[in-house]
Amino acid sequence: MQVIKLNNKHFRTISAGDSYIAFFCHEEPKLRVGAISIGNYFDGTEFKGIITNIYSKPLSKLMPEELLAGGYQSSRLLSYDLAMQYTRFIKSDDIITLVCFTITSDTVYDVECRKSIVDDGYQSTLKLVI
């Protein structure tokens, strides 16, 4: 099965039945329309989905609605996240691949978040199930 990884900030906003866009540098994905598993870099949680469309365009040509569907307010924020992911500077003429997908999983989010509490000297574990 095809797999894509999302950063934790965007992975946590996923809702069942919703459509999203994931952004990759042009050379990254070798994906095709069809079933997909969507994971994150934080833990092993994955959702099932369907890729509905894949296309590429320069960063400077992205439309505001494409950015919003991917969870970004501006192309500047997207270029920053891509730069952190690919550890290189992202220019406005870089080709970005957009992967449009819909979530088909019933389970939306189930992950254990670990939070260190320094004041009391212990570590608590929170389980979030939505």
C-alpha positions as CSV (number, residue, x, y, z in Angstrom):
1,M,0.0,0.0,0.0
2,Q,1.2,3.5,-0.7
3,V,2.2,5.6,2.3
4,I,2.7,9.3,2.9
5,K,3.9,11.0,6.1
6,L,2.6,14.3,7.4
7,N,4.1,16.5,10.0
8,N,2.4,16.2,13.4
9,K,0.8,19.7,13.2
10,H,-1.2,18.8,10.1
11,F,-1.7,15.1,11.0
12,R,-3.6,16.1,14.2
13,T,-6.1,18.1,12.2
14,I,-7.4,15.2,10.1
15,S,-11.1,14.4,10.3
16,A,-12.8,11.4,8.9
17,G,-14.4,12.0,5.5
18,D,-12.6,15.3,4.9
19,S,-10.4,16.1,1.9
20,Y,-6.9,17.4,2.3
21,I,-3.8,18.3,0.2
22,A,-0.3,17.2,1.2
23,F,2.7,19.1,-0.3
24,F,6.0,17.5,-1.4
25,C,9.1,18.7,-3.3
26,H,8.8,17.5,-6.9
27,E,11.2,14.6,-6.6
28,E,9.6,13.1,-3.5
29,P,6.5,11.1,-4.3
30,K,6.1,8.2,-6.6
31,L,2.4,8.0,-5.9
32,R,-0.7,7.2,-8.0
33,V,-4.4,7.7,-7.5
34,G,-5.8,4.9,-5.3
35,A,-5.7,3.6,-1.7
36,I,-3.2,5.1,0.7
37,S,-2.0,5.0,4.3
38,I,-1.4,8.4,6.0
39,G,1.0,8.4,8.9
40,N,3.1,11.0,10.8
41,Y,6.6,11.3,12.1
42,F,5.5,11.4,15.8
43,D,4.3,7.9,16.3
44,G,3.0,4.8,14.5
45,T,-0.6,6.1,14.1
46,E,-2.0,5.7,10.6
47,F,-5.2,6.5,8.8
48,K,-6.6,5.0,5.6
49,G,-7.5,7.2,2.7
50,I,-7.8,7.5,-1.1
51,I,-5.7,9.7,-3.3
52,T,-8.0,11.5,-5.7
53,N,-5.5,13.7,-7.6
54,I,-1.8,14.4,-8.0
55,Y,-0.3,17.4,-9.8
56,S,2.7,19.7,-9.7
57,K,3.2,23.4,-10.0
58,P,5.8,26.1,-8.9
59,L,5.5,27.3,-5.3
60,S,4.7,30.8,-6.5
61,K,1.7,29.6,-8.5
62,L,-0.1,27.9,-5.7
63,M,-3.7,29.2,-5.2
64,P,-4.9,30.4,-1.8
65,E,-7.5,27.6,-1.7
66,E,-4.9,24.9,-2.3
67,L,-2.8,26.3,0.6
68,L,-5.8,26.4,2.9
69,A,-6.8,22.8,2.0
70,G,-3.3,21.8,3.0
71,G,-3.5,23.7,6.3
72,Y,-1.4,26.8,5.4
73,Q,-2.3,30.4,5.4
74,S,0.5,31.5,3.0
75,S,3.1,30.0,0.7
76,R,5.8,31.4,3.0
77,L,4.7,29.1,5.8
78,L,4.6,26.2,3.4
79,S,8.1,26.9,2.2
80,Y,9.3,27.1,5.8
81,D,7.8,23.6,6.6
82,L,9.2,22.1,3.4
83,A,12.6,23.6,4.1
84,M,12.6,21.9,7.5
85,Q,11.4,18.6,6.0
86,Y,13.9,18.5,3.2
87,T,16.7,20.4,5.0
88,R,17.3,22.8,2.1
89,F,16.1,26.2,1.0
90,I,12.9,26.2,-1.0
91,K,12.7,28.9,-3.7
92,S,9.5,30.3,-5.2
93,D,10.2,28.6,-8.6
94,D,10.7,25.2,-7.0
95,I,8.2,22.6,-8.3
96,I,5.8,21.4,-5.6
97,T,3.8,18.2,-5.9
98,L,0.3,18.4,-4.5
99,V,-1.3,15.1,-3.4
100,C,-5.1,15.4,-2.9
101,F,-6.6,12.8,-0.6
102,T,-9.8,11.9,1.3
103,I,-9.8,10.2,4.7
104,T,-11.8,6.9,4.7
105,S,-10.9,5.7,8.3
106,D,-13.5,5.8,11.0
107,T,-11.0,6.4,13.7
108,V,-9.8,10.0,13.6
109,Y,-7.0,10.3,16.1
110,D,-5.7,8.0,18.7
111,V,-2.2,8.7,20.1
112,E,-0.4,8.7,23.4
113,C,1.2,12.1,24.2
114,R,4.0,12.1,26.7
115,K,4.5,15.3,28.7
116,S,7.3,15.8,31.2
117,I,6.4,17.7,34.3
118,V,9.6,19.1,35.7
119,D,8.1,20.8,38.8
120,D,7.0,17.5,40.4
121,G,9.7,15.3,39.0
122,Y,7.4,12.8,37.3
123,Q,6.2,12.1,33.8
124,S,2.6,11.8,33.0
125,T,1.0,10.0,30.0
126,L,-2.1,11.4,28.3
127,K,-4.2,9.4,25.9
128,L,-6.2,11.4,23.4
129,V,-9.1,9.6,21.6
130,I,-11.4,11.6,19.4
